[in-house]
Amino acid sequence: MILLVLTDASFVQINTAAEALNSSFHIPNYVTGVVIAVVSVAVAISGTKGIGKFCGAVVPPMCLLYIVACVVVIIANISNVGSAFAMVFKYAFTPMGAVGGFTGSAVMLTMTKGGARGIFSNEAGEGTAATVHATAKTDHPIHQGFYGVVEVFIDTIVICTLTGIALLSCGPDLWTFVGEDGELLQGVALTFEAFRRTFGNVGVCVMGVCVFLFTYSSYLGFFVEFRTSLEYVFHDKVVKYLKWIFFAIPLVSAWLEVSFIWDMADMVVGFIFIPNMIAILALSPQVLEMLKEYTAKCKAEKQLKQ
């Protein structure tokens, strides 16, 4: 859990935030890393409530703006949407001789990458989000669990799907576009190129701020998970020193290569996913009992109101 949170928050989120500001405003990655480290320490000192208020104020409007922007990109390239969906199925099932040399290699690669990215985007099956949901004040655990289901739906089914279709609808040449360094665009820089083609530089700047706020709020939210994990494993006297590692890593992760960041993230996800899925299966009978209890409780409350 500790390794995953550090990888997701202090490496992936910070690197994406730095790339977003670099692609939008040409701010050097190392500058973003330093500023984030300093500001985050100040925010974290205010405690969990301060982090919650910040994320609660930033995330909803930012998500809405991003969704609207993706829809506009898709509408602007509506003639390519059919071919975009065709590309999804074509490259998911077309054999790739270069990968393993057998017919099912493309399907296996698609499932592997799709699973890794899906798990990473919404934390379903990792067990990390449970540390945050556990801090909520709720009338029943199942009630809070439903928020987790909605969280996964909005994150992956809505936002990630819209992003993918927006990219694919811009045309196949988008994947051959290179940046100022002569390298093929990857990660958030590729998404920004799709927005640039639709909105121009002004739209890219707006989206750059949105992506930065999204990744930064995610980074701060992960601090709760990181501290919770530390408190569970180590003594309180040790935790007050180890927690600062969370704010030191951005000084380095902001300027690392995107491919290296994601390779590391995929590896760490595998470490935590397998044992957590075993735990979920073992605890599933208890969850079903709690679900029955919650359903009966809701029915009883409904009858009282009638």
Secondary structure, 3 states (H helix, E strand, C coil): CHHHHHHHHHHHHHHHHHHHHHHHHCCCHHHHHHHHHHHHHHHHHCCHHHHHHHHHHHHHHHHHHHHHHHHHHHHHCHHHHHHHHHHHHHHHHCCCCCCCCCCCHHHHHHHHHHHHHHHHHHCCCCCCHHHHHCCCCCCCHHHHHHHHHHHHHHHHHHHHHHHHHHHHHCCHHHHHCECCCCCECCCHHHHHHHHHHHHHHHHHHHHHHHHHHHHHHHHHHHHHHHHHHHHHHCCHHHHHHHCCHHHHCHHHHCCCCHHHHHHHHHHHHHHHHHHHHHHHHHHHHHHHHHHHHHHHHHHHHHHHHC
